[in-house]
Amino acid sequence: MAPYDWPRVTASLFRHLQDAGATITRVNDGGEWIETHSFAEALDAATGVDEAWVRVQLNDESSATLYLVYGNEPSELVADYGYHGLRDWLDDALARFSEAWDGKPCPTINE
């Protein structure tokens, strides 16, 4: 069986967050927080490990930290999260992401 394509699932999550107006600012790969300056940097840092924490910023007053676990179902990639400030934007973005992947298996590299 081909390896799972977690970058594809994670990119989908990041797009849902960006569509809500959020910016991905940092990723913790289990060792340290890495500032990210592009979508590609954030994606590479988040998917290079088995679990990662991703910090997103909506505006000066609203931010969130998402805990990603690679091995869950794609719709459950975000295993936990904390937020500061407005929460509706985050709940809505995560619900849209989860609905998009609900019942779908994780794609593989060869698909």
N, C-alpha and C positions, 0 to 999 in steps of 0.2 A: 504494500500500500504506500502511496506517495505521501510525503510529509504534508501536514496541514498548512494552509495558506493564511496564517494569522495576520500577516500584514494587510491582506485584503479586508478582513473583518475589522481590524483596527482603523484602517483608512476610512471605512464606512462610518465608524463611530466618530472619528475626528471631523468628517464632513458634516455629520448631524450637529455636532457641537458648533462648528463654524457657521452653519446655516442659522443657528440660534444667536449668532453674533459674538461667540466666544473666541478667544485666542488661546492657543496652547503655548504656555510660557516655559514650563519645565517638566522634566521627566526624571523620576528616581528609579534607577535600575537595580535597587537593592543595596547599592554602595554609596551613592551620592546623588544630589540633585544636579541635573545637567540643564543649563539654560538652552532653550531651543529657539532658533531664529527662522525656521522654515518648517513647513509641513513635512518635508522629507526628513529633516533632522529629528523631529519629534517621533515620526513613524519608526525610524531606524532605532532610536534609543528605546522606545517602548517595546518593540518586538524582538529585541536582542536577548531577552531574558524570559524566564517562565512566569514572572509576575512583575508588575511595575505600578508605580504611582504616577499619575499625570495631573499636573496643576493647570487649570484653565482659568482665564480671567474674562468676565463679561464686560465689566466697566470698572471704574475706580472703587465701587462699593460692593460688587458681587464677584465671588470667585468660588472655585470648587476644587477638591482633590479627589480623584477617582482611583480606585484600586482595581487594577485589571489582572485577571487570572486566566492564563492561557491553558486550556484544558477543560474549562467549563463549556457548555453549549455556547455557540456564537451569540445568541440573544441574551446570555447571562455573562458576557465578557466582563461587564462592570459588576464586580462582586460586592463592592461597598463604595460609599462616597460620603464626603463631608462637604459642607458648603458654608459660605459666609455671605450674608446679604440676601438678595432675592433668590427664591428657590424655584419658582414656577418655570423659569426658562430652562433650568436644568432638568426638572422632572419631565417637561414636554420633550426636550431633545432626547433624553434617555428612553422615553416611551416610544418615540418614533423609531429610534435605532432598534430597540428590542422587537417592535412589531415587524420591522423589515426583515429580521432574521428568525423570527419565531417559527419553530418547526423545521428549520433548514439545518442540514448538517454543515459542519465546517468544510469549506471548499479545500481542495488539495492543490498542491503546486502545479500538477499536470492538468487541472481542469481549465 
